[in-house]
Amino acid sequence: MNIIGLGKTGCDIVEKFDKYKQFSRFFVDYDVEGENCFNAPSFEKPEDYENKFPILPFSIKEELTLILSSDSLLSLSSLKILEQYKQLELKVIYVKPDTKFLNPTLTTIDKVVYNVLQELTRSAKIKLMYIVDLKKVADVVGKVPLIERQHKINETIAYAYYMKNMFDNIQPVFDKIIESPVTYCINTLGVMDLDSGQEKLFYPLDEVRERRYNYYISKKELSDDLDLSDHIEEQINDKFQDNLKISYAIYESPLDHSSVFIEAKSPYIQK
């Protein structure tokens, strides 16, 4: 599985995948050095990032995820990069910047890139697009020392995406999974508290049409907690709403604590 970080935000998140050996990591930014790094050129005109951006030297033959934010002019090169690898199964993680801190040029670029990537996803040129708001992820992380805050946020995004891919490739202990329509392609990730059922999504997705809950339960709880099945079933039943499909799966975790991960899906362009 291949993953490209584009710009500082994208590269910082991709860096956190170093512990997940299933991912081959690539970095595209200004002044980057090392293996699988491409030192991007700087252009005076924003449109040149799309029109004149060079072909990347990375030989990638399997599915590819591009992680980026439009807090950098480099986000404009995302379309050129995706076009280069259009023969692959493409996914995008788009980190929404805080527009209060963007200059007018980057504010415009955010609107353009964000909307174009969603349109490409809706037209099936990109298989899935995950939208992430750093403030929402910070809510998941909670209170940590300031010096660790951004590290923890990036680590949380990487871990959630790693877990989503792991769940797609391992057998659950039990599941009630429905097949999603291919149009449910504008997504976000999140977590839920196993005890309270409180949810925290990484982005306030509009018009959610499906939620999938992946329960990652410790072996001890799976073996010893006689109320676990009833608790999960009651919790899931409380999630049903009109025009919202619910599915869930239960997996055995090698850890000594349990977690619940969410994938929320929408077929609609987000504002």
C-alpha positions as CSV (number, residue, x, y, z in Angstrom):
1,M,0.0,0.0,0.0
2,N,1.4,3.4,-1.0
3,I,1.0,6.8,0.5
4,I,2.2,10.2,-0.6
5,G,2.4,13.2,1.6
6,L,2.1,16.4,-0.3
7,G,3.3,19.6,1.4
8,K,4.3,20.0,5.1
9,T,1.0,18.9,6.6
10,G,0.8,15.8,4.3
11,C,4.4,14.8,4.9
12,D,4.1,15.2,8.7
13,I,1.2,12.8,8.7
14,V,2.8,10.3,6.4
15,E,5.9,10.4,8.6
16,K,3.7,8.9,11.4
17,F,3.1,5.8,9.3
18,D,6.7,4.7,9.9
19,K,5.6,2.0,12.3
20,Y,3.1,0.5,9.9
21,K,5.2,-1.5,7.5
22,Q,2.3,-2.3,5.2
23,F,2.7,1.3,3.8
24,S,5.3,2.5,1.4
25,R,5.8,6.2,2.2
26,F,6.7,9.0,-0.2
27,F,7.2,12.7,0.5
28,V,6.8,15.7,-1.8
29,D,7.7,19.1,-0.3
30,Y,10.1,21.9,-0.5
31,D,13.6,21.1,0.8
32,V,13.1,17.5,1.7
33,E,15.9,15.0,1.5
34,G,16.2,11.2,1.9
35,E,14.7,8.0,0.5
36,N,11.4,8.4,-1.4
37,C,11.6,12.2,-1.2
38,F,11.0,14.6,-4.0
39,N,12.2,18.2,-3.6
40,A,9.4,20.2,-5.2
41,P,10.1,23.3,-7.3
42,S,8.7,26.7,-6.3
43,F,6.7,28.7,-8.8
44,E,5.8,32.4,-8.8
45,K,2.4,31.8,-10.3
46,P,-0.1,29.5,-8.5
47,E,-1.4,28.1,-11.8
48,D,2.1,26.8,-12.6
49,Y,1.9,24.3,-9.8
50,E,-0.7,22.5,-11.8
51,N,0.5,23.3,-15.3
52,K,4.3,23.0,-14.9
53,F,4.7,20.6,-11.9
54,P,7.2,17.8,-12.9
55,I,6.4,14.1,-13.1
56,L,7.3,12.4,-9.8
57,P,10.1,9.8,-10.0
58,F,8.2,7.3,-7.8
59,S,7.4,4.0,-9.4
60,I,4.1,3.0,-7.8
61,K,2.2,0.1,-9.2
62,E,-0.5,-0.5,-6.6
63,E,-3.2,1.5,-4.8
64,L,-2.2,5.0,-3.8
65,T,-3.4,7.4,-1.0
66,L,-2.5,11.1,-1.3
67,I,-2.5,13.1,1.9
68,L,-2.6,16.9,1.5
69,S,-3.9,20.2,2.9
70,S,-4.4,23.4,1.0
71,D,-2.4,25.4,3.5
72,S,0.4,25.2,0.9
73,L,0.5,26.2,-2.8
74,L,1.7,22.6,-3.4
75,S,-1.9,21.5,-3.0
76,L,-2.4,22.8,-6.6
77,S,-0.1,20.1,-7.9
78,S,-2.4,17.3,-6.5
79,L,-4.3,17.1,-9.7
80,K,-1.1,16.7,-11.7
81,I,0.0,13.9,-9.3
82,L,-3.3,12.1,-9.4
83,E,-3.3,12.3,-13.2
84,Q,0.2,10.7,-13.3
85,Y,-1.1,7.7,-11.3
86,K,-4.6,7.6,-12.7
87,Q,-4.3,3.9,-13.6
88,L,-4.1,3.0,-9.9
89,E,-6.9,2.8,-7.3
90,L,-6.7,6.3,-5.8
91,K,-7.7,7.6,-2.4
92,V,-7.3,11.0,-0.9
93,I,-7.1,12.3,2.7
94,Y,-7.8,16.0,2.6
95,V,-6.9,18.0,5.7
96,K,-9.1,21.1,5.9
97,P,-7.0,24.1,7.0
98,D,-8.3,26.7,9.4
99,T,-9.2,29.3,6.9
100,K,-9.0,32.1,9.5
101,F,-5.2,31.8,9.2
102,L,-5.0,31.6,5.4
103,N,-4.1,34.5,3.2
104,P,-6.6,35.4,0.4
105,T,-4.6,33.3,-2.2
106,L,-4.6,30.2,-0.1
107,T,-8.3,30.7,0.9
108,T,-9.2,30.6,-2.8
109,I,-7.0,27.6,-3.5
110,D,-8.6,25.8,-0.6
111,K,-12.1,26.3,-2.2
112,V,-10.9,25.2,-5.6
113,V,-8.8,22.1,-4.6
114,Y,-11.4,21.0,-2.1
115,N,-14.2,21.1,-4.5
116,V,-12.3,19.7,-7.5
117,L,-11.1,16.7,-5.5
118,Q,-14.7,16.0,-4.4
119,E,-15.9,16.2,-8.0
120,L,-13.2,13.8,-9.1
121,T,-14.3,11.4,-6.3
122,R,-18.0,11.7,-7.2
123,S,-17.1,10.9,-10.8
124,A,-15.1,7.8,-9.6
125,K,-11.7,9.0,-10.8
126,I,-10.8,8.9,-7.1
127,K,-12.3,5.9,-5.2
128,L,-12.6,7.5,-1.8
129,M,-12.0,10.9,-0.2
130,Y,-11.6,11.3,3.5
131,I,-12.0,14.8,5.0
132,V,-10.2,15.7,8.2
133,D,-10.5,18.8,10.4
134,L,-7.5,19.2,12.7
135,K,-9.6,20.9,15.3
136,K,-11.9,17.9,15.5
137,V,-8.9,15.5,15.7
138,A,-7.6,17.7,18.5
139,D,-10.8,17.1,20.4
140,V,-10.1,13.3,20.1
141,V,-6.6,13.7,21.3
142,G,-7.7,15.8,24.4
143,K,-5.4,17.8,26.6
144,V,-1.7,17.1,26.0
145,P,1.4,19.3,26.4
146,L,1.6,22.0,23.7
147,I,4.9,20.6,22.4
148,E,3.3,17.2,21.8
149,R,0.0,18.5,20.4
150,Q,0.6,18.4,16.6
151,H,2.6,15.2,16.9
152,K,-0.4,13.5,18.7
153,I,-2.9,14.9,16.1
154,N,-0.9,13.6,13.2
155,E,-0.4,10.3,14.9
156,T,-4.1,9.9,15.5
157,I,-4.9,10.5,11.9
158,A,-2.3,8.0,10.8
159,Y,-3.5,5.4,13.3
160,A,-7.2,5.7,12.4
161,Y,-6.4,5.3,8.7
162,Y,-4.1,2.3,9.4
163,M,-6.9,0.7,11.4
164,K,-9.5,1.3,8.7
165,N,-7.3,-0.5,6.2
166,M,-6.6,-3.3,8.6
167,F,-10.3,-3.9,9.3
168,D,-10.8,-4.1,5.5
169,N,-8.3,-7.0,5.3
170,I,-8.9,-9.2,8.4
171,Q,-11.7,-11.4,9.4
172,P,-14.0,-10.2,12.2
173,V,-15.2,-12.3,15.1
174,F,-18.7,-11.2,14.3
175,D,-20.2,-8.8,11.8
176,K,-23.4,-7.3,10.4
177,I,-21.9,-5.5,7.4
178,I,-23.8,-4.1,4.5
179,E,-22.3,-3.4,1.1
180,S,-21.9,0.4,0.6
181,P,-23.0,1.9,-2.7
182,V,-20.0,3.2,-4.7
183,T,-21.5,6.7,-4.5
184,Y,-20.9,6.8,-0.7
185,C,-17.4,8.1,-1.4
186,I,-17.1,11.3,0.6
187,N,-16.1,10.1,4.0
188,T,-14.5,10.8,7.3
189,L,-13.2,8.7,10.2
190,G,-13.7,8.9,13.9
191,V,-13.9,7.1,17.2
192,M,-16.5,6.2,19.8
193,D,-16.3,5.5,23.5
194,L,-17.2,1.9,24.1
195,D,-18.9,2.5,27.4
196,S,-20.9,5.7,26.7
197,G,-21.4,5.5,22.9
198,Q,-20.2,9.1,22.5
199,E,-18.8,9.7,19.0
200,K,-16.1,12.0,17.8
201,L,-15.8,12.4,14.0
202,F,-12.7,13.9,12.4
203,Y,-15.0,16.1,10.3
204,P,-18.6,17.3,10.7
205,L,-19.8,15.5,7.5
206,D,-23.1,16.6,6.1
207,E,-25.8,14.2,4.9
208,V,-24.2,11.1,6.3
209,R,-26.0,8.1,4.8
210,E,-24.0,5.3,6.4
211,R,-21.9,4.7,9.5
212,R,-19.8,1.7,10.1
213,Y,-18.6,0.8,13.6
214,N,-15.5,-1.3,14.0
215,Y,-15.2,-2.7,17.5
216,Y,-11.6,-3.6,18.4
217,I,-12.1,-5.7,21.6
218,S,-9.5,-7.2,23.8
219,K,-9.3,-10.9,24.0
220,K,-10.1,-10.8,27.8
221,E,-13.3,-8.8,27.2
222,L,-14.3,-11.1,24.4
223,S,-13.8,-14.1,26.6
224,D,-15.0,-12.9,30.0
225,D,-17.6,-10.1,29.6
226,L,-20.9,-11.9,29.4
227,D,-22.8,-8.6,28.9
228,L,-20.6,-7.4,26.0
229,S,-22.9,-8.8,23.2
230,D,-26.0,-7.2,24.7
231,H,-24.2,-3.9,25.3
232,I,-23.0,-3.7,21.7
233,E,-26.3,-4.6,20.2
234,E,-28.1,-2.1,22.3
235,Q,-25.6,0.6,21.4
236,I,-25.9,-0.1,17.7
237,N,-29.7,-0.1,17.9
238,D,-29.6,3.4,19.4
239,K,-27.7,4.6,16.3
240,F,-30.4,4.0,13.7
241,Q,-32.0,7.0,12.2
242,D,-34.1,7.8,9.1
243,N,-32.0,7.7,5.9
244,L,-29.0,6.3,7.8
245,K,-27.6,2.8,7.3
246,I,-25.7,1.2,10.2
247,S,-23.3,-1.7,10.0
248,Y,-20.7,-3.0,12.5
249,A,-18.1,-5.6,13.0
250,I,-16.2,-7.0,16.0
251,Y,-12.5,-7.8,15.9
252,E,-10.2,-9.3,18.4
253,S,-7.5,-6.9,19.7
254,P,-4.1,-8.0,21.0
255,L,-4.1,-4.9,23.2
256,D,-5.3,-4.9,26.8
257,H,-7.9,-2.2,26.1
258,S,-10.7,-1.9,23.7
259,S,-11.5,0.8,21.1
260,V,-14.3,1.6,18.6
261,F,-13.5,3.2,15.2
262,I,-16.1,4.9,12.9
263,E,-16.2,5.4,9.2
264,A,-19.0,7.9,8.2
265,K,-20.0,8.0,4.5
266,S,-21.9,10.5,2.4
267,P,-22.7,10.6,-1.4
268,Y,-22.8,14.4,-1.3
269,I,-20.3,17.2,-2.0
270,Q,-19.4,18.9,1.3
271,K,-19.3,22.6,1.7
